[in-house]
């Protein structure tokens, strides 16, 4: 069963060993990022200049010995810098932006939550059963919002909606919007803040997420024109929507064609469906890169099991690609589909009847 070491290319063995060690280190380091986020270590370092472990511990009411080990790991991973002459550590402003302003620790929270369910996903490999989104660790729901929200905040109102033909004007005048698969409501609230004359309803089948979204909307001061309801993509209520949005969720659905048909029926004349999906090329070999690795891994632990837990279980996966997504939309009856925008993380499609 095992290979004869003498027959192997030793350079390739060492090269792969180095890669595997990096992956193990990154897996462990994810926990340290979450600790730094939770205890405010990154925030205390931001803009503070060089600090010793003792100084950071005093600022964060933590213990120096733990902080020193944490800082050493952060320096080894390139998250902070270290000056051996002074024994001080510093958080570069570019790193602070990603870790604080862009809330990137949410991606680690999503990953850690996914890993907690690994034994159940491994069993699903054996049985072929699905594993519903609602069955995951709560870190998945919170991390998912934190991971996607900064990108939506950066691009949704300034780039994606303006790229849709006639939609921005309709929302400025006062339109009706359904945000399907809204989760904690980040996308819904961002749109509602930008277009106060329009009414927005977020739908999600996961009741705890809808409860979270309602509380967040109240805190954001948009409760007068935003509502959240528990409903699935195949049966959410209402007709005459000027805009229907799906943010990074169609590929998680068991019956995306059925969901697309329901969207078509719910649109007003001239209404638009904006479909936001993870960026992917159509061929597997063109997705063998860091973004593809992230999305294929997430899809194995989250997206594919979620789809297989539902009726039909088409299991598009998070790297479906534009061609396969177009096939779903045209099968459902949409006749006009175009890509209107893209980022390294997402592709944005406009679909019309």
Residue pairs with C-beta under 8 A, 6 or more apart in sequence:
5 13
25 77
26 77
29 73
29 77
30 108
30 111
30 112
31 112
32 70
32 73
32 74
33 79
33 99
33 105
33 108
34 105
34 108
34 109
34 112
35 41
35 70
36 42
36 70
36 74
36 99
36 105
37 99
37 105
37 108
37 109
39 60
39 62
40 60
41 56
41 60
41 62
41 67
41 70
42 91
42 96
42 99
42 100
42 105
43 100
44 56
44 59
44 60
45 51
45 56
45 80
45 89
45 90
45 91
45 96
46 91
46 93
46 96
46 100
47 93
47 96
48 59
48 91
49 90
50 83
50 86
50 88
50 89
50 90
51 59
51 88
51 89
51 90
52 86
52 87
52 88
52 89
53 64
53 67
53 68
53 71
53 89
54 64
56 62
56 67
56 71
56 89
57 63
57 64
57 66
57 67
60 67
71 80
71 82
71 89
72 82
74 80
74 89
75 81
75 82
75 89
79 91
79 95
79 99
80 89
80 90
80 91
80 92
80 95
81 89
81 90
81 91
81 92
82 88
82 89
83 89
83 90
91 99
98 104
99 105
101 150
102 150
103 146
103 149
103 150
104 147
104 150
105 146
106 142
106 143
106 144
106 145
106 146
106 147
106 149
107 143
107 146
107 147
108 143
109 139
109 142
109 143
109 146
109 147
110 139
110 140
110 143
110 144
110 146
110 147
110 298
111 143
112 139
112 143
113 136
113 137
113 138
113 139
113 140
113 141
113 142
113 143
114 136
114 137
114 140
114 298
114 301
114 302
115 301
116 137
116 139
117 131
117 135
117 136
117 137
117 140
117 301
118 301
120 131
120 135
121 131
121 300
121 301
121 305
123 129
124 130
124 131
124 305
124 308
128 308
129 308
129 309
130 254
130 305
130 306
130 307
130 308
130 309
130 310
130 313
131 305
131 306
131 308
131 309
132 305
132 306
132 309
132 310
133 140
133 206
133 252
133 302
133 306
133 309
134 205
134 206
134 208
135 309
136 302
140 302
141 183
141 184
141 206
141 208
141 209
141 212
142 184
144 183
144 184
145 183
145 184
145 186
148 186
148 187
148 247
148 248
149 186
149 187
149 190
151 343
151 345
151 346
152 186
152 187
152 190
152 247
153 186
153 190
155 341
155 343
155 346
156 187
156 190
156 191
157 190
157 191
157 194
159 341
160 274
160 276
160 340
160 341
160 348
161 167
161 168
161 171
161 191
161 194
161 274
162 168
163 340
163 341
163 348
163 350
164 243
164 272
164 274
164 340
164 350
165 272
165 350
166 270
166 272
167 175
167 242
167 243
167 272
167 274
170 242
170 243
171 177
171 191
171 194
171 195
171 197
171 198
171 242
171 243
172 195
172 197
173 197
174 197
174 198
174 199
175 195
175 198
175 199
175 242
175 243
176 198
176 199
176 238
176 240
176 241
176 242
176 243
176 268
177 188
177 191
177 198
177 199
177 200
177 201
177 241
177 242
177 243
177 244
177 245
178 200
178 201
178 202
178 203
178 236
178 238
178 241
178 243
178 244
178 245
178 266
179 185
179 187
179 188
179 191
179 200
179 201
179 202
179 203
179 244
179 245
179 247
180 203
180 204
180 233
180 236
180 244
180 245
180 246
180 249
180 259
180 263
181 203
181 204
181 233
181 246
181 247
181 248
181 249
181 250
181 252
181 253
182 188
182 202
182 203
182 204
182 209
182 210
182 213
182 228
182 247
183 204
183 206
183 209
183 213
183 249
184 209
184 212
184 213
184 216
185 202
185 209
185 210
185 212
185 213
185 214
185 216
185 217
185 226
185 228
186 216
187 202
187 245
187 247
188 200
188 201
188 202
188 213
188 217
188 226
188 228
189 213
189 216
189 217
189 220
189 222
189 226
191 198
191 200
191 245
192 198
192 200
192 217
192 220
192 222
192 225
192 226
193 220
193 222
196 222
196 225
197 225
198 225
198 242
199 225
199 226
199 227
200 222
200 225
200 226
200 227
201 226
201 227
201 228
201 229
201 238
202 210
202 213
202 226
202 227
202 228
202 229
203 228
203 229
203 230
203 231
203 232
203 233
203 236
204 210
204 213
204 228
204 230
204 231
205 230
205 231
205 232
205 233
206 230
207 230
210 228
210 229
210 230
213 228
214 223
214 228
217 223
217 226
217 228
229 236
229 237
231 237
233 246
233 249
233 250
233 253
233 259
233 262
233 263
234 255
234 258
234 259
234 262
235 262
236 262
236 266
238 266
239 265
239 266
239 268
240 266
240 267
240 268
240 271
241 266
241 267
241 268
241 271
242 267
242 268
242 270
242 271
242 272
243 271
243 272
243 273
243 274
244 263
244 266
244 267
244 271
244 272
244 273
244 274
245 273
245 274
245 275
245 276
246 259
246 263
246 273
246 274
246 275
246 276
247 276
248 276
248 277
248 278
248 346
250 256
250 259
250 260
250 275
250 277
250 316
250 325
250 328
251 277
251 278
251 299
251 303
251 307
251 316
251 317
251 318
251 320
252 302
252 303
252 306
252 307
253 259
253 306
253 307
253 310
253 314
254 307
254 308
254 309
254 310
254 311
254 312
254 313
254 314
255 310
255 311
255 312
255 314
256 314
256 316
256 328
257 312
257 314
257 328
257 331
257 332
258 312
258 332
260 273
260 328
260 329
260 331
260 332
260 333
260 334
260 351
261 332
261 333
263 273
263 332
263 351
264 273
264 332
264 333
264 334
264 353
267 273
267 353
270 352
271 352
271 353
272 350
272 351
272 352
273 334
273 350
273 351
273 352
274 348
274 349
274 350
274 351
275 325
275 329
275 348
275 349
275 350
275 351
276 346
276 347
276 348
276 349
277 320
277 325
277 346
277 347
277 349
278 295
278 318
278 319
278 345
278 346
278 347
279 291
279 342
279 343
279 344
279 345
279 346
279 347
280 287
280 292
280 295
280 318
280 319
280 320
280 321
280 322
280 347
281 287
281 321
282 321
282 322
282 323
282 324
283 321
284 319
287 295
287 296
287 319
287 321
291 344
291 345
292 319
295 318
295 319
296 317
296 318
296 319
298 318
299 317
299 318
299 319
302 318
303 316
303 317
303 318
304 315
304 317
307 313
307 314
307 315
307 316
307 317
308 315
316 324
316 325
316 328
322 339
322 347
322 349
325 349
326 337
326 349
329 337
329 349
329 351
330 337
333 353
334 351
334 352
334 353
335 352
335 353
336 350
336 351
336 352
336 353
337 349
337 350
337 351
337 352
338 349
338 350
339 347
339 348
339 349
339 350
340 348
340 349
340 350
341 347
341 348
342 348
